[in-house]
Each structure stands twice: as structure tokens, then as C-alpha cells.
Amino acid sequence: MPTITFIGAGSMVFATNLVGDLLSYDALSDSEIRLMDVDEHRLEQTYQVATAMVENEGLEASVEATTDRHAALEGADYVLNMINVGGTDPFENEIRIPEKYGIKQAIGDTTGPGGVFRGLRTIPTVLDIATDMEALCPDALLMNYTNPMSIVCKAVYEATDIDVVGLCHSVPHTVEAIAEYVGVPEEELDYWVAGINHMAFFLELTRDGESLYPALCEASLEEETYREDTVRFEMMRHFGLFPTESSHHMSEYVPYFRTDEATIEKMTGTGYAERMPTATYLNGWKERSEQRDEPELDIDLSTVGVERSDEYAARLIHSLETDTERRFNLNVPNHDDMITNLPNDACVEVPVFADGAGLHPCAIGELPTQLAPLVQQHTAVYELAVDAALEGDREKVHRAIKLDPLSSAACTLSELHEMTEELIQANSAYLPTLEFSDGIEGDSRSRMVSDADLGQGPSR
């Protein structure tokens, strides 16, 4: 009977989906489930739905709800992290301030200025959780769903002794899309995927030993299909392999799609373009947040049952608990050089086998030469962001933003410096104290060469 703790369980729909996944397995249907959140109202909603699942299905699982993190973690076997630090206000700052400077993020929660600053405000709380785990459940596996995935996971394994693995559904969702594009049943696809979270690539894609890339390339020539996944087809056309994240999200990982208004306008009417404006995403996020704050739960609890979603967590726990071998794409430290042309302290997304003996990441070798630099740039951004949070180093925040591909495509260095300072000030309540690492005062540092001065130095 494993003890499974949910931190951030006030995210009702997501948390109850995961609870339903767990309860759908006979071997896990007697689990001890602990729900923890700082928001009592939202926590109570999740508790009511989870309890109804157990009662309606006649299961032996126990469900507890608490705002006490220590009580939730004591003796846990698995800890699922799904927190959101700060809510709407800092998230909106992380979108709107870069917009003023011409940086048009698609979602802004895993990469770019939004991803870096979301990481800065999330890392301290996640490290508090991991530190509590070291004292209360040191052998538990931390299963992270919180974005920015790579930054959060890297911070945990850099700063603590807790085993952490990052879970993301982008690979199975991409497999589903590819199956539709090439007209092949999803279960007949074989694939080998590696890279980093939201920027991994299908290194192999076959059916019965035959490559499906020719069929995928042919499908991309159909206008309707192409318009459904513009960015990913363009990336495949120019770099040779299909990426794992949706076109909407992938567009903010590279500098090619979100700085040219003509390109955006050309895509009007397509599935990609309709999802492109960040305002749509932000407003939808606010609306969902407000719905969760409604005083009454708008669900008939008598009809709540157990259903299985496509999330990884329950299948992963089931594999570990029952010695059932499965393969997942998970986010893990690159300590054993699974990807040899990425830093060995990077957080990488690779195939991982899970069974009763634990997790077994697979060796990939090198990423293709044309793709490695795209990925390496992001691992450098993430390393600087994590170092900035752990060391309180303001200058490393600046350098992380200046290395971001989307930001650097839209702004000059001095503009990026000004924007970063504005983001720090706007979100100071959620950030650690940031200092310059070399003792140079902020006012001196901010006196940067102007754009007009560039190129006017002495000749060489």
C-alpha cells in the first residue's frame, strides 16, 4: 500500500485525473493518498471529488487532505509536485513586460523571459519541499509536473539529495498527432525520442522496421495538414527531424517564427495562428482560476467515477510497485552522459525503462549536429537561471535572458538589460535577493553602451 502525496492538489481537474489514474489499477486501489495545498477552498474541492471516486467505486484507498506540508510528506513513498507559486499577477508580468519590448511569447512558462522568471519564483518553494523530503521521506521519488520543467528539476538535483524525475505529456501527444498525419494506428508506431523538455526530437520513427519520415514529409505537403502544425513541419523541413512540442509552444523555443508580423499575419486562420496570441492563453488561464474559486463545486459527486487519463504518473508508480516493465520519456539529470553532446549536469528528456528495480535511463549518444546547438543554447539558459536562484546572482539572470533565442531575436542587449531589470522590480516579492556576483553596483552596471554607440570604438 504505497503512500502518495500530492503537493499543489488545489489544481482540482489535474489532481483528480491523477487520482483516478492511480485508483484505476487494482494494485494501487488501496493506496494512501494525501492531498496538500495552501488554498483550503480549492483543496476541499479536490478532496470531495477524490473521496467520491473511492466511495462510488467501493475501493479501499484512503484519502486525506491537509494544509500541513510536513504531515503530508511524513513517510511518503511518492511525492507529486504540481504547485504554482504566485498565481496570476507575476505570470501576467512575465508576459506583458516582455511584450512591451517586442518579445511575443506563446505561453511563457517554460522558456524565454517568462520561463526564467517563473523558475526564479518557483525554485525556493520547490527546494523547501525537497528539503522537507530529506527529513521526512528521504527515499521517496519526487515526480515533478511543475513548469519550467528543466529548470525546476535541475535545481532539485543540484541543491538536494532527493531523486527527482520530470513528467510531461508532450511525447505521447506528439505520437498521437503523427499517427493521424501518416494514417497509421498509434500503437503501431515505434520511436526513439531525446533532447530536453519541449525540445526533444524523434530520432527514429518507424512502423514494422520501415521509416515513417517519408510518409510524414509527404503529409506535410498537404495544405490542410501543414496548417495544423506549421512550426513543427517547418522545423522538420529545415532540420530533418520532427520535434515533440506543439507548434504553438515550439515557436517560442527558436528565433524564426515570433518576431516577424508578416509571418504571423500569413498564418491567420490556421490552427496555429488562432492559438498564437498570448492574451488568449492568459485570459483562459485567469478564467479557469476564477472558476476554481467558485463557492460551490459544480459537479454531481454521485456520478464521479474512476477513469484513466494519458498521464504518466500512475503508470510509472504501477511499474515501480509491481515490477511491470514500461518505457517512458522522462526528464532526468544527464549525469551518465545519456546525451553526450549536452552538459552532464543538464536536465534531459530521454527514454527511461521503469520496473521493480527502479528507473533506467537509456544512452542516446550524440544529438544530430544540426539540432545540438539549438538544444545547447537552452541548457545554457537553464544553467544560468538555476545558478542565479541558488546563488542570488542578479547578473546571471541577465545573462540567461540575453542568451534566450526568442529574446535575442527581438531586442538589443541594452533593451534586454532594461527589460530584465523591469521584470525583477515587478516581481520582487516572489524572487530571492539578487546581487551582482562581482561587486559592481547596479547603477554602474546599468550604464551600458547605447545602440547608437555600437561600432564607434577604436579601429583594429
Sequence and secondary structure as in RCSB ss.txt:
>XXXX:A:sequence
MPTITFIGAGSMVFATNLVGDLLSYDALSDSEIRLMDVDEHRLEQTYQVATAMVENEGLEASVEATTDRHAALEG
ADYVLNMINVGGTDPFENEIRIPEKYGIKQAIGDTTGPGGVFRGLRTIPTVLDIATDMEALCPDALLMNYTNPMS
IVCKAVYEATDIDVVGLCHSVPHTVEAIAEYVGVPEEELDYWVAGINHMAFFLELTRDGESLYPALCEASLEEET
YREDTVRFEMMRHFGLFPTESSHHMSEYVPYFRTDEATIEKMTGTGYAERMPTATYLNGWKERSEQRDEPELDID
LSTVGVERSDEYAARLIHSLETDTERRFNLNVPNHDDMITNLPNDACVEVPVFADGAGLHPCAIGELPTQLAPLV
QQHTAVYELAVDAALEGDREKVHRAIKLDPLSSAACTLSELHEMTEELIQANSAYLPTLEFSDGIEGDSRSRMVS
DADLGQGPSR
>XXXX:A:secstr
  EEEEETTT HHHHHHHHHHHHTSGGGTT EEEEE S HHHHHHHHHHHHHHHHHHT   EEEEES HHHHHTT
 SEEEE   SS HHHHHHHHHHHHHTT   SS SSSHHHHHHHHHHHHHHHHHHHHHHHHH TT EEEE  SSHH
HHHHHHHHH S EEEE  SHHHHHHHHHHHHHT  GGG EEEEEEETTEEEEEEEEETTEESHHHHHHHHTSHHH
HHHSHHHHHHHHHHSS BSS HHHHTTTSSSSSS HHHHHHTTTSHHHHH  HHHHHHHHHHHHHHHT SS  S 
GGG      S SHHHHHHHHHHT  EEEEEEEE TT SBTTS TTSEEEEEEEEETTEEEE   B   TTTHHHH
HHHHHHHHHHHHHHHHTBHHHHHHHHHH HHHHHH  HHHHHHHHHHHHHHTGGGS   B TT   HHHHH    
GGGTT S   
